Amino acid sequence: MSHVIQHIPEQQKFILSVEGKEAGFIDYLADNNTWDITHTVVDPAFRGQGLARILVDAVIEYAEQNHIRLIAHCDYAESVLRKHQLKAV
């Protein structure tokens, strides 16, 4: 399975495409150097493949590289961030 993640800053969104089809996305609200992940969405046709985790991991990696603090009002993203922070300690 070939996938591509695209960051679209002007839309405050990361999009994940699989084989050229949009499979999911993450929306966030940016406030200075803090991003609030508001939605993690995977198309039903692509669920069960770990794509939501791939998306959240991509946002975490981008945030770490760019010194951005992450918070989440999306339950799924919040649980991944919590696990990631425990591993980072």
PDB file of N, CA, C and O in Angstrom:
ATOM      1  N   MET A   1       0.849  -1.179   0.000  1.00  0.00           N
ATOM      2  CA  MET A   1       0.000   0.000   0.000  1.00  0.00           C
ATOM      3  C   MET A   1       0.893   1.240   0.000  1.00  0.00           C
ATOM      4  O   MET A   1       1.664   1.464   0.933  1.00  0.00           O
ATOM      5  N   SER A   2       0.780   2.025  -1.038  1.00  0.00           N
ATOM      6  CA  SER A   2       1.560   3.244  -1.176  1.00  0.00           C
ATOM      7  C   SER A   2       0.730   4.432  -0.699  1.00  0.00           C
ATOM      8  O   SER A   2      -0.396   4.642  -1.152  1.00  0.00           O
ATOM      9  N   HIS A   3       1.306   5.209   0.226  1.00  0.00           N
ATOM     10  CA  HIS A   3       0.560   6.369   0.710  1.00  0.00           C
ATOM     11  C   HIS A   3       1.429   7.624   0.684  1.00  0.00           C
ATOM     12  O   HIS A   3       2.657   7.561   0.752  1.00  0.00           O
ATOM     13  N   VAL A   4       0.748   8.764   0.584  1.00  0.00           N
ATOM     14  CA  VAL A   4       1.403  10.069   0.562  1.00  0.00           C
ATOM     15  C   VAL A   4       0.662  10.968   1.537  1.00  0.00           C
ATOM     16  O   VAL A   4      -0.568  10.986   1.572  1.00  0.00           O
ATOM     17  N   ILE A   5       1.429  11.720   2.336  1.00  0.00           N
ATOM     18  CA  ILE A   5       0.826  12.685   3.258  1.00  0.00           C
ATOM     19  C   ILE A   5       1.212  14.079   2.790  1.00  0.00           C
ATOM     20  O   ILE A   5       2.383  14.375   2.556  1.00  0.00           O
ATOM     21  N   GLN A   6       0.210  14.918   2.659  1.00  0.00           N
ATOM     22  CA  GLN A   6       0.413  16.289   2.191  1.00  0.00           C
ATOM     23  C   GLN A   6      -0.063  17.254   3.275  1.00  0.00           C
ATOM     24  O   GLN A   6      -1.166  17.115   3.804  1.00  0.00           O
ATOM     25  N   HIS A   7       0.784  18.234   3.597  1.00  0.00           N
ATOM     26  CA  HIS A   7       0.403  19.278   4.549  1.00  0.00           C
ATOM     27  C   HIS A   7      -0.049  20.491   3.748  1.00  0.00           C
ATOM     28  O   HIS A   7       0.663  20.963   2.861  1.00  0.00           O
ATOM     29  N   ILE A   8      -1.240  20.992   4.068  1.00  0.00           N
ATOM     30  CA  ILE A   8      -1.775  22.184   3.404  1.00  0.00           C
ATOM     31  C   ILE A   8      -1.972  23.252   4.486  1.00  0.00           C
ATOM     32  O   ILE A   8      -3.056  23.361   5.058  1.00  0.00           O
ATOM     33  N   PRO A   9      -0.923  24.041   4.768  1.00  0.00           N
ATOM     34  CA  PRO A   9      -0.978  25.005   5.871  1.00  0.00           C
ATOM     35  C   PRO A   9      -2.116  26.012   5.771  1.00  0.00           C
ATOM     36  O   PRO A   9      -2.722  26.360   6.785  1.00  0.00           O
ATOM     37  N   GLU A  10      -2.417  26.490   4.555  1.00  0.00           N
ATOM     38  CA  GLU A  10      -3.468  27.503   4.427  1.00  0.00           C
ATOM     39  C   GLU A  10      -4.851  26.958   4.777  1.00  0.00           C
ATOM     40  O   GLU A  10      -5.769  27.730   5.052  1.00  0.00           O
ATOM     41  N   GLN A  11      -5.006  25.629   4.767  1.00  0.00           N
ATOM     42  CA  GLN A  11      -6.267  25.000   5.183  1.00  0.00           C
ATOM     43  C   GLN A  11      -6.155  24.370   6.573  1.00  0.00           C
ATOM     44  O   GLN A  11      -7.124  23.815   7.092  1.00  0.00           O
ATOM     45  N   GLN A  12      -4.964  24.462   7.169  1.00  0.00           N
ATOM     46  CA  GLN A  12      -4.688  23.850   8.472  1.00  0.00           C
ATOM     47  C   GLN A  12      -5.119  22.386   8.447  1.00  0.00           C
ATOM     48  O   GLN A  12      -5.970  21.946   9.220  1.00  0.00           O
ATOM     49  N   LYS A  13      -4.494  21.647   7.523  1.00  0.00           N
ATOM     50  CA  LYS A  13      -4.924  20.273   7.266  1.00  0.00           C
ATOM     51  C   LYS A  13      -3.754  19.423   6.771  1.00  0.00           C
ATOM     52  O   LYS A  13      -2.880  19.907   6.052  1.00  0.00           O
ATOM     53  N   PHE A  14      -3.755  18.155   7.166  1.00  0.00           N
ATOM     54  CA  PHE A  14      -2.892  17.129   6.593  1.00  0.00           C
ATOM     55  C   PHE A  14      -3.813  16.140   5.887  1.00  0.00           C
ATOM     56  O   PHE A  14      -4.821  15.717   6.454  1.00  0.00           O
ATOM     57  N   ILE A  15      -3.475  15.770   4.657  1.00  0.00           N
ATOM     58  CA  ILE A  15      -4.279  14.817   3.892  1.00  0.00           C
ATOM     59  C   ILE A  15      -3.432  13.589   3.597  1.00  0.00           C
ATOM     60  O   ILE A  15      -2.273  13.701   3.199  1.00  0.00           O
ATOM     61  N   LEU A  16      -4.022  12.415   3.795  1.00  0.00           N
ATOM     62  CA  LEU A  16      -3.359  11.163   3.479  1.00  0.00           C
ATOM     63  C   LEU A  16      -4.047  10.551   2.263  1.00  0.00           C
ATOM     64  O   LEU A  16      -5.261  10.348   2.255  1.00  0.00           O
ATOM     65  N   SER A  17      -3.252  10.262   1.241  1.00  0.00           N
ATOM     66  CA  SER A  17      -3.777   9.623   0.031  1.00  0.00           C
ATOM     67  C   SER A  17      -3.177   8.231  -0.091  1.00  0.00           C
ATOM     68  O   SER A  17      -1.996   8.025   0.187  1.00  0.00           O
ATOM     69  N   VAL A  18      -4.004   7.278  -0.510  1.00  0.00           N
ATOM     70  CA  VAL A  18      -3.569   5.906  -0.745  1.00  0.00           C
ATOM     71  C   VAL A  18      -3.854   5.591  -2.204  1.00  0.00           C
ATOM     72  O   VAL A  18      -4.988   5.700  -2.670  1.00  0.00           O
ATOM     73  N   GLU A  19      -2.800   5.197  -2.919  1.00  0.00           N
ATOM     74  CA  GLU A  19      -2.944   4.873  -4.344  1.00  0.00           C
ATOM     75  C   GLU A  19      -3.663   6.003  -5.094  1.00  0.00           C
ATOM     76  O   GLU A  19      -4.473   5.745  -5.984  1.00  0.00           O
ATOM     77  N   GLY A  20      -3.361   7.255  -4.727  1.00  0.00           N
ATOM     78  CA  GLY A  20      -3.922   8.413  -5.412  1.00  0.00           C
ATOM     79  C   GLY A  20      -5.307   8.848  -4.962  1.00  0.00           C
ATOM     80  O   GLY A  20      -5.850   9.821  -5.485  1.00  0.00           O
ATOM     81  N   LYS A  21      -5.888   8.136  -3.993  1.00  0.00           N
ATOM     82  CA  LYS A  21      -7.227   8.492  -3.501  1.00  0.00           C
ATOM     83  C   LYS A  21      -7.124   9.039  -2.080  1.00  0.00           C
ATOM     84  O   LYS A  21      -6.385   8.504  -1.253  1.00  0.00           O
ATOM     85  N   GLU A  22      -7.878  10.120  -1.801  1.00  0.00           N
ATOM     86  CA  GLU A  22      -7.868  10.670  -0.442  1.00  0.00           C
ATOM     87  C   GLU A  22      -8.500   9.656   0.510  1.00  0.00           C
ATOM     88  O   GLU A  22      -9.666   9.286   0.369  1.00  0.00           O
ATOM     89  N   ALA A  23      -7.704   9.219   1.477  1.00  0.00           N
ATOM     90  CA  ALA A  23      -8.161   8.197   2.423  1.00  0.00           C
ATOM     91  C   ALA A  23      -8.483   8.780   3.785  1.00  0.00           C
ATOM     92  O   ALA A  23      -9.248   8.187   4.545  1.00  0.00           O
ATOM     93  N   GLY A  24      -7.905   9.944   4.110  1.00  0.00           N
ATOM     94  CA  GLY A  24      -8.166  10.538   5.413  1.00  0.00           C
ATOM     95  C   GLY A  24      -7.508  11.894   5.544  1.00  0.00           C
ATOM     96  O   GLY A  24      -6.739  12.329   4.687  1.00  0.00           O
ATOM     97  N   PHE A  25      -7.840  12.554   6.661  1.00  0.00           N
ATOM     98  CA  PHE A  25      -7.253  13.872   6.895  1.00  0.00           C
ATOM     99  C   PHE A  25      -7.280  14.203   8.383  1.00  0.00           C
ATOM    100  O   PHE A  25      -8.011  13.600   9.170  1.00  0.00           O
ATOM    101  N   ILE A  26      -6.464  15.171   8.731  1.00  0.00           N
ATOM    102  CA  ILE A  26      -6.460  15.767  10.070  1.00  0.00           C
ATOM    103  C   ILE A  26      -6.640  17.264   9.889  1.00  0.00           C
ATOM    104  O   ILE A  26      -5.959  17.887   9.074  1.00  0.00           O
ATOM    105  N   ASP A  27      -7.559  17.835  10.650  1.00  0.00           N
ATOM    106  CA  ASP A  27      -7.732  19.284  10.725  1.00  0.00           C
ATOM    107  C   ASP A  27      -7.129  19.768  12.037  1.00  0.00           C
ATOM    108  O   ASP A  27      -7.176  19.065  13.047  1.00  0.00           O
ATOM    109  N   TYR A  28      -6.566  20.964  12.017  1.00  0.00           N
ATOM    110  CA  TYR A  28      -6.047  21.556  13.247  1.00  0.00           C
ATOM    111  C   TYR A  28      -6.299  23.056  13.228  1.00  0.00           C
ATOM    112  O   TYR A  28      -6.507  23.656  12.173  1.00  0.00           O
ATOM    113  N   LEU A  29      -6.276  23.644  14.409  1.00  0.00           N
ATOM    114  CA  LEU A  29      -6.353  25.093  14.554  1.00  0.00           C
ATOM    115  C   LEU A  29      -4.997  25.568  15.052  1.00  0.00           C
ATOM    116  O   LEU A  29      -4.515  25.104  16.086  1.00  0.00           O
ATOM    117  N   ALA A  30      -4.387  26.484  14.327  1.00  0.00           N
ATOM    118  CA  ALA A  30      -3.069  26.988  14.689  1.00  0.00           C
ATOM    119  C   ALA A  30      -3.204  28.306  15.436  1.00  0.00           C
ATOM    120  O   ALA A  30      -3.926  29.209  15.013  1.00  0.00           O
ATOM    121  N   ASP A  31      -2.495  28.395  16.554  1.00  0.00           N
ATOM    122  CA  ASP A  31      -2.440  29.624  17.339  1.00  0.00           C
ATOM    123  C   ASP A  31      -0.988  29.815  17.756  1.00  0.00           C
ATOM    124  O   ASP A  31      -0.527  29.218  18.729  1.00  0.00           O
ATOM    125  N   ASN A  32      -0.273  30.653  17.009  1.00  0.00           N
ATOM    126  CA  ASN A  32       1.161  30.837  17.197  1.00  0.00           C
ATOM    127  C   ASN A  32       1.857  29.490  17.055  1.00  0.00           C
ATOM    128  O   ASN A  32       1.743  28.850  16.010  1.00  0.00           O
ATOM    129  N   ASN A  33       2.571  29.050  18.079  1.00  0.00           N
ATOM    130  CA  ASN A  33       3.294  27.781  18.004  1.00  0.00           C
ATOM    131  C   ASN A  33       2.551  26.643  18.679  1.00  0.00           C
ATOM    132  O   ASN A  33       3.172  25.667  19.100  1.00  0.00           O
ATOM    133  N   THR A  34       1.243  26.750  18.789  1.00  0.00           N
ATOM    134  CA  THR A  34       0.417  25.669  19.332  1.00  0.00           C
ATOM    135  C   THR A  34      -0.626  25.286  18.295  1.00  0.00           C
ATOM    136  O   THR A  34      -1.319  26.137  17.738  1.00  0.00           O
ATOM    137  N   TRP A  35      -0.722  23.993  18.051  1.00  0.00           N
ATOM    138  CA  TRP A  35      -1.752  23.464  17.163  1.00  0.00           C
ATOM    139  C   TRP A  35      -2.705  22.616  17.977  1.00  0.00           C
ATOM    140  O   TRP A  35      -2.281  21.817  18.812  1.00  0.00           O
ATOM    141  N   ASP A  36      -3.995  22.790  17.731  1.00  0.00           N
ATOM    142  CA  ASP A  36      -5.040  21.988  18.360  1.00  0.00           C
ATOM    143  C   ASP A  36      -5.634  21.077  17.282  1.00  0.00           C
ATOM    144  O   ASP A  36      -6.315  21.546  16.370  1.00  0.00           O
ATOM    145  N   ILE A  37      -5.372  19.775  17.394  1.00  0.00           N
ATOM    146  CA  ILE A  37      -5.935  18.818  16.439  1.00  0.00           C
ATOM    147  C   ILE A  37      -7.417  18.673  16.751  1.00  0.00           C
ATOM    148  O   ILE A  37      -7.794  18.251  17.844  1.00  0.00           O
ATOM    149  N   THR A  38      -8.253  19.028  15.783  1.00  0.00           N
ATOM    150  CA  THR A  38      -9.699  19.031  16.019  1.00  0.00           C
ATOM    151  C   THR A  38     -10.413  17.820  15.433  1.00  0.00           C
ATOM    152  O   THR A  38     -11.426  17.379  15.977  1.00  0.00           O
ATOM    153  N   HIS A  39      -9.902  17.279  14.338  1.00  0.00           N
ATOM    154  CA  HIS A  39     -10.552  16.126  13.706  1.00  0.00           C
ATOM    155  C   HIS A  39      -9.505  15.195  13.100  1.00  0.00           C
ATOM    156  O   HIS A  39      -8.536  15.649  12.491  1.00  0.00           O
ATOM    157  N   THR A  40      -9.706  13.916  13.269  1.00  0.00           N
ATOM    158  CA  THR A  40      -8.968  12.887  12.540  1.00  0.00           C
ATOM    159  C   THR A  40     -10.026  12.039  11.852  1.00  0.00           C
ATOM    160  O   THR A  40     -10.853  11.412  12.513  1.00  0.00           O
ATOM    161  N   VAL A  41     -10.000  12.021  10.529  1.00  0.00           N
ATOM    162  CA  VAL A  41     -11.049  11.340   9.760  1.00  0.00           C
ATOM    163  C   VAL A  41     -10.408  10.387   8.755  1.00  0.00           C
ATOM    164  O   VAL A  41      -9.488  10.759   8.026  1.00  0.00           O
ATOM    165  N   VAL A  42     -10.909   9.146   8.728  1.00  0.00           N
ATOM    166  CA  VAL A  42     -10.496   8.168   7.720  1.00  0.00           C
ATOM    167  C   VAL A  42     -11.754   7.688   7.001  1.00  0.00           C
ATOM    168  O   VAL A  42     -12.740   7.311   7.634  1.00  0.00           O
ATOM    169  N   ASP A  43     -11.704   7.708   5.680  1.00  0.00           N
ATOM    170  CA  ASP A  43     -12.820   7.231   4.859  1.00  0.00           C
ATOM    171  C   ASP A  43     -13.143   5.782   5.248  1.00  0.00           C
ATOM    172  O   ASP A  43     -12.230   4.975   5.418  1.00  0.00           O
ATOM    173  N   PRO A  44     -14.424   5.447   5.389  1.00  0.00           N
ATOM    174  CA  PRO A  44     -14.802   4.082   5.787  1.00  0.00           C
ATOM    175  C   PRO A  44     -14.179   2.989   4.917  1.00  0.00           C
ATOM    176  O   PRO A  44     -13.904   1.897   5.413  1.00  0.00           O
ATOM    177  N   ALA A  45     -13.955   3.260   3.648  1.00  0.00           N
ATOM    178  CA  ALA A  45     -13.366   2.256   2.758  1.00  0.00           C
ATOM    179  C   ALA A  45     -11.917   1.938   3.117  1.00  0.00           C
ATOM    180  O   ALA A  45     -11.384   0.917   2.684  1.00  0.00           O
ATOM    181  N   PHE A  46     -11.271   2.808   3.909  1.00  0.00           N
ATOM    182  CA  PHE A  46      -9.862   2.631   4.249  1.00  0.00           C
ATOM    183  C   PHE A  46      -9.636   2.329   5.731  1.00  0.00           C
ATOM    184  O   PHE A  46      -8.492   2.236   6.176  1.00  0.00           O
ATOM    185  N   ARG A  47     -10.697   2.179   6.482  1.00  0.00           N
ATOM    186  CA  ARG A  47     -10.548   1.947   7.924  1.00  0.00           C
ATOM    187  C   ARG A  47      -9.961   0.569   8.208  1.00  0.00           C
ATOM    188  O   ARG A  47     -10.031  -0.340   7.382  1.00  0.00           O
ATOM    189  N   GLY A  48      -9.383   0.441   9.399  1.00  0.00           N
ATOM    190  CA  GLY A  48      -8.814  -0.832   9.821  1.00  0.00           C
ATOM    191  C   GLY A  48      -7.412  -1.092   9.288  1.00  0.00           C
ATOM    192  O   GLY A  48      -6.908  -2.210   9.388  1.00  0.00           O
ATOM    193  N   GLN A  49      -6.781  -0.071   8.726  1.00  0.00           N
ATOM    194  CA  GLN A  49      -5.443  -0.227   8.148  1.00  0.00           C
ATOM    195  C   GLN A  49      -4.387   0.592   8.890  1.00  0.00           C
ATOM    196  O   GLN A  49      -3.238   0.660   8.454  1.00  0.00           O
ATOM    197  N   GLY A  50      -4.768   1.210  10.003  1.00  0.00           N
ATOM    198  CA  GLY A  50      -3.824   2.002  10.776  1.00  0.00           C
ATOM    199  C   GLY A  50      -3.547   3.377  10.201  1.00  0.00           C
ATOM    200  O   GLY A  50      -2.556   4.012  10.563  1.00  0.00           O
ATOM    201  N   LEU A  51      -4.404   3.844   9.315  1.00  0.00           N
ATOM    202  CA  LEU A  51      -4.146   5.123   8.651  1.00  0.00           C
ATOM    203  C   LEU A  51      -4.313   6.321   9.582  1.00  0.00           C
ATOM    204  O   LEU A  51      -3.598   7.313   9.438  1.00  0.00           O
ATOM    205  N   ALA A  52      -5.234   6.249  10.524  1.00  0.00           N
ATOM    206  CA  ALA A  52      -5.389   7.351  11.482  1.00  0.00           C
ATOM    207  C   ALA A  52      -4.095   7.529  12.270  1.00  0.00           C
ATOM    208  O   ALA A  52      -3.658   8.655  12.505  1.00  0.00           O
ATOM    209  N   ARG A  53      -3.489   6.429  12.674  1.00  0.00           N
ATOM    210  CA  ARG A  53      -2.229   6.507  13.422  1.00  0.00           C
ATOM    211  C   ARG A  53      -1.114   7.074  12.546  1.00  0.00           C
ATOM    212  O   ARG A  53      -0.296   7.866  13.014  1.00  0.00           O
ATOM    213  N   ILE A  54      -1.082   6.672  11.284  1.00  0.00           N
ATOM    214  CA  ILE A  54      -0.079   7.215  10.361  1.00  0.00           C
ATOM    215  C   ILE A  54      -0.234   8.732  10.251  1.00  0.00           C
ATOM    216  O   ILE A  54       0.760   9.458  10.250  1.00  0.00           O
ATOM    217  N   LEU A  55      -1.456   9.203  10.160  1.00  0.00           N
ATOM    218  CA  LEU A  55      -1.713  10.646  10.082  1.00  0.00           C
ATOM    219  C   LEU A  55      -1.251  11.369  11.343  1.00  0.00           C
ATOM    220  O   LEU A  55      -0.539  12.370  11.261  1.00  0.00           O
ATOM    221  N   VAL A  56      -1.650  10.870  12.498  1.00  0.00           N
ATOM    222  CA  VAL A  56      -1.269  11.532  13.755  1.00  0.00           C
ATOM    223  C   VAL A  56       0.248  11.508  13.919  1.00  0.00           C
ATOM    224  O   VAL A  56       0.841  12.503  14.335  1.00  0.00           O
ATOM    225  N   ASP A  57       0.879  10.382  13.597  1.00  0.00           N
ATOM    226  CA  ASP A  57       2.340  10.307  13.695  1.00  0.00           C
ATOM    227  C   ASP A  57       3.012  11.325  12.778  1.00  0.00           C
ATOM    228  O   ASP A  57       4.039  11.898  13.142  1.00  0.00           O
ATOM    229  N   ALA A  58       2.448  11.554  11.600  1.00  0.00           N
ATOM    230  CA  ALA A  58       3.013  12.544  10.673  1.00  0.00           C
ATOM    231  C   ALA A  58       2.912  13.953  11.256  1.00  0.00           C
ATOM    232  O   ALA A  58       3.840  14.751  11.122  1.00  0.00           O
ATOM    233  N   VAL A  59       1.795  14.255  11.896  1.00  0.00           N
ATOM    234  CA  VAL A  59       1.628  15.569  12.525  1.00  0.00           C
ATOM    235  C   VAL A  59       2.609  15.719  13.687  1.00  0.00           C
ATOM    236  O   VAL A  59       3.218  16.776  13.848  1.00  0.00           O
ATOM    237  N   ILE A  60       2.764  14.673  14.494  1.00  0.00           N
ATOM    238  CA  ILE A  60       3.715  14.717  15.610  1.00  0.00           C
ATOM    239  C   ILE A  60       5.125  14.973  15.086  1.00  0.00           C
ATOM    240  O   ILE A  60       5.843  15.818  15.620  1.00  0.00           O
ATOM    241  N   GLU A  61       5.521  14.249  14.050  1.00  0.00           N
ATOM    242  CA  GLU A  61       6.859  14.424  13.481  1.00  0.00           C
ATOM    243  C   GLU A  61       7.056  15.850  12.968  1.00  0.00           C
ATOM    244  O   GLU A  61       8.091  16.466  13.223  1.00  0.00           O
ATOM    245  N   TYR A  62       6.076  16.369  12.254  1.00  0.00           N
ATOM    246  CA  TYR A  62       6.162  17.735  11.739  1.00  0.00           C
ATOM    247  C   TYR A  62       6.277  18.733  12.897  1.00  0.00           C
ATOM    248  O   TYR A  62       7.095  19.651  12.853  1.00  0.00           O
ATOM    249  N   ALA A  63       5.464  18.545  13.916  1.00  0.00           N
ATOM    250  CA  ALA A  63       5.472  19.456  15.065  1.00  0.00           C
ATOM    251  C   ALA A  63       6.823  19.433  15.775  1.00  0.00           C
ATOM    252  O   ALA A  63       7.351  20.480  16.151  1.00  0.00           O
ATOM    253  N   GLU A  64       7.376  18.239  15.957  1.00  0.00           N
ATOM    254  CA  GLU A  64       8.676  18.143  16.626  1.00  0.00           C
ATOM    255  C   GLU A  64       9.761  18.845  15.816  1.00  0.00           C
ATOM    256  O   GLU A  64      10.603  19.543  16.381  1.00  0.00           O
ATOM    257  N   GLN A  65       9.744  18.666  14.505  1.00  0.00           N
ATOM    258  CA  GLN A  65      10.759  19.280  13.644  1.00  0.00           C
ATOM    259  C   GLN A  65      10.628  20.800  13.587  1.00  0.00           C
ATOM    260  O   GLN A  65      11.604  21.499  13.314  1.00  0.00           O
ATOM    261  N   ASN A  66       9.425  21.311  13.842  1.00  0.00           N
ATOM    262  CA  ASN A  66       9.167  22.746  13.718  1.00  0.00           C
ATOM    263  C   ASN A  66       8.856  23.431  15.049  1.00  0.00           C
ATOM    264  O   ASN A  66       8.377  24.564  15.074  1.00  0.00           O
ATOM    265  N   HIS A  67       9.130  22.737  16.150  1.00  0.00           N
ATOM    266  CA  HIS A  67       8.964  23.291  17.501  1.00  0.00           C
ATOM    267  C   HIS A  67       7.544  23.804  17.745  1.00  0.00           C
ATOM    268  O   HIS A  67       7.337  24.906  18.253  1.00  0.00           O
ATOM    269  N   ILE A  68       6.580  22.974  17.369  1.00  0.00           N
ATOM    270  CA  ILE A  68       5.166  23.300  17.548  1.00  0.00           C
ATOM    271  C   ILE A  68       4.615  22.442  18.676  1.00  0.00           C
ATOM    272  O   ILE A  68       4.843  21.233  18.716  1.00  0.00           O
ATOM    273  N   ARG A  69       3.895  23.068  19.583  1.00  0.00           N
ATOM    274  CA  ARG A  69       3.246  22.352  20.687  1.00  0.00           C
ATOM    275  C   ARG A  69       1.910  21.822  20.186  1.00  0.00           C
ATOM    276  O   ARG A  69       1.156  22.541  19.531  1.00  0.00           O
ATOM    277  N   LEU A  70       1.621  20.560  20.497  1.00  0.00           N
ATOM    278  CA  LEU A  70       0.361  19.952  20.069  1.00  0.00           C
ATOM    279  C   LEU A  70      -0.566  19.717  21.245  1.00  0.00           C
ATOM    280  O   LEU A  70      -0.145  19.281  22.316  1.00  0.00           O
ATOM    281  N   ILE A  71      -1.842  20.016  21.021  1.00  0.00           N
ATOM    282  CA  ILE A  71      -2.913  19.617  21.922  1.00  0.00           C
ATOM    283  C   ILE A  71      -4.001  19.032  21.021  1.00  0.00           C
ATOM    284  O   ILE A  71      -3.940  19.173  19.799  1.00  0.00           O
ATOM    285  N   ALA A  72      -4.986  18.384  21.617  1.00  0.00           N
ATOM    286  CA  ALA A  72      -6.024  17.772  20.777  1.00  0.00           C
ATOM    287  C   ALA A  72      -7.386  17.834  21.438  1.00  0.00           C
ATOM    288  O   ALA A  72      -7.534  17.564  22.630  1.00  0.00           O
ATOM    289  N   HIS A  73      -8.374  18.196  20.642  1.00  0.00           N
ATOM    290  CA  HIS A  73      -9.775  18.070  21.042  1.00  0.00           C
ATOM    291  C   HIS A  73     -10.424  16.902  20.304  1.00  0.00           C
ATOM    292  O   HIS A  73     -11.625  16.665  20.437  1.00  0.00           O
ATOM    293  N   CYS A  74      -9.641  16.191  19.545  1.00  0.00           N
ATOM    294  CA  CYS A  74     -10.055  14.950  18.888  1.00  0.00           C
ATOM    295  C   CYS A  74      -9.639  13.811  19.822  1.00  0.00           C
ATOM    296  O   CYS A  74      -8.464  13.688  20.166  1.00  0.00           O
ATOM    297  N   ASP A  75     -10.591  12.989  20.227  1.00  0.00           N
ATOM    298  CA  ASP A  75     -10.302  11.923  21.193  1.00  0.00           C
ATOM    299  C   ASP A  75      -9.195  10.989  20.721  1.00  0.00           C
ATOM    300  O   ASP A  75      -8.309  10.638  21.500  1.00  0.00           O
ATOM    301  N   TYR A  76      -9.237  10.585  19.459  1.00  0.00           N
ATOM    302  CA  TYR A  76      -8.224   9.657  18.957  1.00  0.00           C
ATOM    303  C   TYR A  76      -6.839  10.299  19.008  1.00  0.00           C
ATOM    304  O   TYR A  76      -5.896   9.699  19.526  1.00  0.00           O
ATOM    305  N   ALA A  77      -6.712  11.503  18.478  1.00  0.00           N
ATOM    306  CA  ALA A  77      -5.416  12.183  18.472  1.00  0.00           C
ATOM    307  C   ALA A  77      -4.921  12.415  19.892  1.00  0.00           C
ATOM    308  O   ALA A  77      -3.726  12.294  20.163  1.00  0.00           O
ATOM    309  N   GLU A  78      -5.831  12.747  20.798  1.00  0.00           N
ATOM    310  CA  GLU A  78      -5.444  12.961  22.194  1.00  0.00           C
ATOM    311  C   GLU A  78      -4.840  11.695  22.791  1.00  0.00           C
ATOM    312  O   GLU A  78      -3.841  11.769  23.506  1.00  0.00           O
ATOM    313  N   SER A  79      -5.429  10.537  22.510  1.00  0.00           N
ATOM    314  CA  SER A  79      -4.898   9.287  23.067  1.00  0.00           C
ATOM    315  C   SER A  79      -3.520   8.976  22.491  1.00  0.00           C
ATOM    316  O   SER A  79      -2.651   8.489  23.214  1.00  0.00           O
ATOM    317  N   VAL A  80      -3.303   9.245  21.210  1.00  0.00           N
ATOM    318  CA  VAL A  80      -1.990   9.006  20.606  1.00  0.00           C
ATOM    319  C   VAL A  80      -0.966   9.978  21.179  1.00  0.00           C
ATOM    320  O   VAL A  80       0.159   9.579  21.482  1.00  0.00           O
ATOM    321  N   LEU A  81      -1.337  11.243  21.333  1.00  0.00           N
ATOM    322  CA  LEU A  81      -0.412  12.223  21.912  1.00  0.00           C
ATOM    323  C   LEU A  81      -0.015  11.831  23.329  1.00  0.00           C
ATOM    324  O   LEU A  81       1.149  11.952  23.711  1.00  0.00           O
ATOM    325  N   ARG A  82      -0.976  11.366  24.098  1.00  0.00           N
ATOM    326  CA  ARG A  82      -0.689  10.949  25.471  1.00  0.00           C
ATOM    327  C   ARG A  82       0.331   9.808  25.471  1.00  0.00           C
ATOM    328  O   ARG A  82       1.292   9.847  26.240  1.00  0.00           O
ATOM    329  N   LYS A  83       0.141   8.805  24.633  1.00  0.00           N
ATOM    330  CA  LYS A  83       1.083   7.679  24.544  1.00  0.00           C
ATOM    331  C   LYS A  83       2.446   8.158  24.076  1.00  0.00           C
ATOM    332  O   LYS A  83       3.471   7.716  24.595  1.00  0.00           O
ATOM    333  N   HIS A  84       2.468   9.054  23.104  1.00  0.00           N
ATOM    334  CA  HIS A  84       3.729   9.569  22.572  1.00  0.00           C
ATOM    335  C   HIS A  84       4.501  10.327  23.650  1.00  0.00           C
ATOM    336  O   HIS A  84       5.718  10.177  23.758  1.00  0.00           O
ATOM    337  N   GLN A  85       3.809  11.133  24.443  1.00  0.00           N
ATOM    338  CA  GLN A  85       4.472  11.903  25.499  1.00  0.00           C
ATOM    339  C   GLN A  85       5.041  10.984  26.566  1.00  0.00           C
ATOM    340  O   GLN A  85       6.103  11.272  27.119  1.00  0.00           O
ATOM    341  N   LEU A  86       4.365   9.892  26.868  1.00  0.00           N
ATOM    342  CA  LEU A  86       4.889   8.943  27.847  1.00  0.00           C
ATOM    343  C   LEU A  86       6.171   8.297  27.341  1.00  0.00           C
ATOM    344  O   LEU A  86       7.096   8.078  28.123  1.00  0.00           O
ATOM    345  N   LYS A  87       6.245   7.989  26.058  1.00  0.00           N
ATOM    346  CA  LYS A  87       7.451   7.392  25.482  1.00  0.00           C
ATOM    347  C   LYS A  87       8.592   8.397  25.431  1.00  0.00           C
ATOM    348  O   LYS A  87       9.759   8.016  25.526  1.00  0.00           O
ATOM    349  N   ALA A  88       8.267   9.676  25.282  1.00  0.00           N
ATOM    350  CA  ALA A  88       9.293  10.710  25.147  1.00  0.00           C
ATOM    351  C   ALA A  88       9.950  11.056  26.476  1.00  0.00           C
ATOM    352  O   ALA A  88      11.033  11.639  26.495  1.00  0.00           O
ATOM    353  N   VAL A  89       9.315  10.707  27.582  1.00  0.00           N
ATOM    354  CA  VAL A  89       9.835  11.078  28.904  1.00  0.00           C
ATOM    355  C   VAL A  89      11.003  10.206  29.281  1.00  0.00           C
ATOM    356  O   VAL A  89      11.573  10.370  30.359  1.00  0.00           O
TER     357      VAL A  89
END
